[in-house]
């Protein structure tokens, strides 16, 4: 049984590594070497990473790739992706190529509104609170003027503050429900700073409000925090083409279009399928969000809530066939930033944004939505034609061969061999053993 460690965060990095290696690993020397092997050779870069979070021991690598040939609103992009799953980048690239010859992706920003709330308890006359709130509103705005100054200069700031009475749900529960425009910033710090100041002003001013009874003056702030549910910070991306252009070697065009449509409709009505369908979308979205230094947990949480906005979890993508034209689109909330946070700190994030031609937050929303749509197109296309495993296992082949300790030459031979053979764990093992026995 391990004993708790006192003051771990105060230890030096070397001491932390020693402690972990000694106390939590079987072979401390090797564990230590492994952690050190993943350090950046440039001490400055390593220091940067060390300081991103607390208790950093090493770096955790993910492959950083690009999916080229995305035609988005008339511009060609190579989209950076950070992801471990073998088939994702290949699938994105394939979908990009497919739509490159069919007009590309078209996008539209449907809104950029962010949300934050001050949750508080007020037990008293609702009318008095409502009239207090009217006088309070300008004071709230005034109280955050030093925080909002720069954002306002650039055209952003606070859009709206609303008093919401939710006391039918929890006794005395009310909110200041606030909306923001944070332009190219994801805006979490800006929003949370505004909210915490609102909360303080709310409490202070309530104490001085002569109309309130002693109990009413005593507003209890529970918490002040942005919401990752952003149903009005939404982007739409779509592809369309005449059905005849969907002809592939796997299936006639009309049959493909109908099967594809049915698969999307299944995800719309059936939550078990919808979750996996949307997971495939997130394969694309998360990979770009991560590569560009954005918060993929926020995007995931907001995206799934949006997928359930009608009261049942459903597909984030939609398809229809109208007058012989196949149309496939996504509508997804994306709270992203291209300034602040990791975007100016992490060298690879900076490079990813440069590869994307230094996009604004709106442009990044368009690109990320397209990555999600492309990924979903590729997945559903495989599912309704060849099945997913064929492509997936081909991409996984190198992982399997690496795991089996194949040499570079053996890998080369076997990649060639499996172009025409089915990849399974057993078939790969057998083929590798055969080559090795012939040596
Ligand atoms: C695998 O990561 C993603 C898929 O399961 C998505 C889907 O089923 O649509 C292939």
Boltz pocket constraint, residues with backbone or C-beta under 6 A from the ligand:
constraints:
  - pocket:
      binder: B
      contacts: [[A, 85], [A, 276], [A, 277], [A, 278], [A, 279], [A, 280], [A, 281], [A, 283], [A, 376], [A, 379], [A, 380], [A, 383], [A, 388]]
      max_distance: 6.0
